[in-house]
Amino acid sequence: MNRCLCRFISVFCVLLAMSGCTKRSIKFHIDNPTAQPISVTIDDKTYEVAPQSENKVTIKAGEHTLDSKLTGKIKFIVYADSGGALINPTLNPYIISRTVYATNSTTAKSFMPLNQTIRIDGVPFQGPFELRDELFIERTWNFDVHEDFAETLRVSSESKGNIQSKVFSKDAFVAYFEAHEKERGRFEKLRKPVPPQWHAPATATLPHFADAQIESESKPLRDLYDQYAHAITADEQLSLKKSYSPLFMKFFPVITAKSSGMGREENEKYNAFVGAFNDLFSHSARVEN
């Protein structure tokens, strides 16, 4: 399989329109990749999702309940101004695959999506792939489960190409991969399936710093992290998110002044600290513990 499958693009000029509208209701897709219908209840409404299809739902920012066969009844929070997510009540794996679109094969070499090995039912697949199996899978792709990769892509006249991604259900990905590899039947022969099981996500924790001053100065950000994670109104969520940048700009000089003497472990803690906020703010929904 050409791991970095190149597709071609036509060039045109694009006028981008930016919107300043804040989203207080977020779009989700409840997907069912199985051969049997499923039932999912969100708050007081039950959604019947046919086999290998999806239901689109819009949910307001705030606290909600979800009930399904595998998860039982759980509470979750939807966050305002987020990008939406795929709701995965069957807890099956989904695979995000990336491909290069370029004006020609020479240009395509400038775009190199990261390859890695993922395992589905114990079977390895190597390529520009990412496996996700959470209940809420954040939408980071260009083409949804029930869309095909576009054969061509139109971009701005300044661009020579780019990398696009699509999310696949497990069966669709295996079929896609084996068709390109000409290895039909490999997965079925090697797989050792394990039934999906619900495990509530562990509560994320911020690392603590060895330096007393850094640890003390990080407290306002730690408080913000906890408050935002549990904020159940759109106004509170948006206000807390807005306050992150000023608080970080007060914390950053403290880290900068001591970074040269912090050592590798403490610098890695700082990277993890900042990364945790990026991760939290990217969530459209979070299961409450």
N, C-alpha and C positions, 0 to 999 in steps of 0.2 A: 504494500500500500504506500502511495506517496504520502508520507506523514504530513507534509505541508502542501496539501492538495491546492493547486493554483487554479483560480477561476478568473475570468477576465472582466474588466470593467470598461465602460465607456465614460468619456470625460465630458463634463459640462460644468457650468458655473452655478453655484448654489448661493442663495440668499438665506441666511439663517435668521429665524425670528426667535427672540428670547422672551420667555414669559416670566413675569414676576408673581404669578399666582401661587399662593400657598395651598397645598393639598391637605385638606382635613379628612377626606375620605379616600381610601386607598384601594386600588384594584388588585384582586387576587384571582388565580385560576385554581379551582379544585380539580386535580387530575386523577384519572383512574386508568392505569396502564394494564390492568388485569383483564381476564376473559369473563369476569362476572360483574354484575352491577354492584355498586356500593352505596351506602347511605351515610351522609355526614350532616350533623346538626350544628349550626352556629347560632348561638343565643336561642331563639325560639323558632327558628326556621330550619326545616330539613331539606337537604338537597340530595336528590337521587341522581347519581352519576352513572351513565351507561358505560359498558365496557369500552376501553380504549377511546375514551372521549373526555371532555372537560366541561365544567360549569364555571362561568365567569361571575364573580360576585364583587360587590363594592362594600367595604366595611369602614365605618367611621373610626377615627382615632379614639383610643380609649380601651377599657377593659371589657373582655368578651369571654364567652365559653365556647368550647368545641367538644363534640361528642362523636366518637367513631368506634368501630369494633375493636381496633387495636389499641387506641390510646385511652379509651374510656373517657370520662368527662374531665376536662382540664380547663384551666383559665389561661388566657393569653392577652397580651397588650399589643394593640396596633399603634404605630407611631406616625404622627402627621408628617407631611412633606417627605415621604419616602417613596421608593421606586416600585413597590409591589413585589409579590412573591408567588411562587407556586406552592399550593398546599398539597402535601403528600400524605394523605391519610392511610395509604397502604404501606408506607415506609419502604417502598421499593427504591433501589438505586436509580438515579438519573445521571446521565453523563453529558457534560458540556464539552463539545468538540470545536476546535478552532481551525479555520482555513484561511488561506491568503487569497485576496483578490488583487490582481495587478494588471497593468496595461500590457505587459509582455513577460515572457519567461525570465528575461534578464533582470527586470525590475523586481520580480517576485523574490529573487535571492536576497533582497534587502530586508525582507520581512521574515522573521524567524520565530514563530510561536514556540513556547517552551514545551519540550517533550518530557513525559514522565510515564511511569508504569502504574496502572491501576489494576485492581483485581475485582472481578465480578463472579460471584459464586466460586471463588478460588482460582479462576482462570485469568492469567495475565493478559493485558492489552497495553501495548506501548505506543505512545504518540502524543499529540497535543491535546490531551484529555484531562478532565477533572471529574471526579466522582462525588456526588452529593446524595445523601439519603435522610436528611433532616425532615421534620414535619413541615417546617417553613423553609423553602429554598429561595434565597433572595434572587431576584431577576437580574442577572448580570450578562445575559446573552442577547443576541440580535434577532434570532429566529426561534420561535416557541416550539413546543413539543409537536404540535400538529401542523407545523409549517416546514417546508423543505428549504434547504440551502438555496438561495437564489443562484441561477445560472450566471447572471451578470449583475454588476453593481454599478450605479452611477455615483460619481464623486465629484468634488470640486476640481477645477482646471489645474490647481496647484498640486494636487495629490497624484502620486503615481500608483498608489495602491493602499491597502490597509488589511487588517486582520478582523474577520468577523467570526461570530460563534453561534452555535445552535445547541439547544438542549434536547437530548434524546431520552426516551424511556429505555429501559434495559433491552427489551426484545428488539426495538427499532435500531438501537445502537449496534447490537450484535449483527443484525442483518446488514446494516450499513458497512460495518468493518469487514465482515466476511466476504461481502460482494467485492470490495476493493482489493482484499487480500487473496481472493479466489481460494478461500479456505472454508467453504461451506461445510457445516457439521462439526467443526473443531470445538466450538463452545459446548455443544450438547454432549459431545463425547467426553470432555474433560471436567465438566462442571460438577461441583459438589454443593448443591443448594442448601442454604440454611434459612429456615423460616424467619421473616422479619419479626422483631420484638420491640416493644415500646420501652424506651428508657428516657425518663425526663432529663433534659439537658442539665449538665452540672452548672452551678452558679459560677460565673466568671469572677475571678479575683485579680486585683491589681498587685503587681509586685511591690515589695517594700524595700527601701534603700538603706544601706548600711550607714551612710552619712546622716547624722542627726538633723542638720540644717535642711538638707534636701528632703528628708522624710517629713519634716515639719512644714516646709513650704509646699509640699505636694498635697497637704490635707484639703484645701479648698477644692482642688480638682477631684480628690477622692469622694468628697461629699457630693459634688456635682454628678459624678458617675453613678453613685447609688440613687440619688434623687431622680435622675433622668431614667434610669432603668425601671423605676417603679412609678413614673409619672403616668397618670391615667386620664388627663385631659389634654386636648390639643394645645391650649394656651400655655399650660405648664411645660409641656414638651418643647414647644417652640421657644419659650423664654429661656429655658435651661440650655438649649442648644446654642442660642445666641450668646449666652454668657461664657461659653467655653473659650472662645478666642481671647477675650481680655484676661481671663484667669491664666491661660497658658502663657501669654506674653509676659505675665509677672513671674511665672515659674521658670521660663526658658533662660533668663540671664543667670539664675542660680546654677543651673545645670552647665551652662556654657563656661562659667567661671571655674568650675571644678572638673570639667570633663577630662582634661589631660591627666589628672591624677586619680580618676575613678577606677581605672582598670577595666578589663574586658567584661567581667561579669556584671559590674554595675552599669556599664554602657549598654549591655544587652537588656538589662532590666528597664533602662530608660526607653529603649526601642519598643520593648513589649508594653510599657506603660502607655506610650503614644498610640501604638497599634491597637490597644484595647479600646480606646476612644473611637478610633476610625471604624473598628468593627461594630461597636455599639451603635454609633450614629448611622451605620449602613442598614440596620435592621428595619424591616417593615413590620415585623411582628416578633414577639418573644414569649415563649412559654414561661409562665410564672411558677416559681418553685414553692 
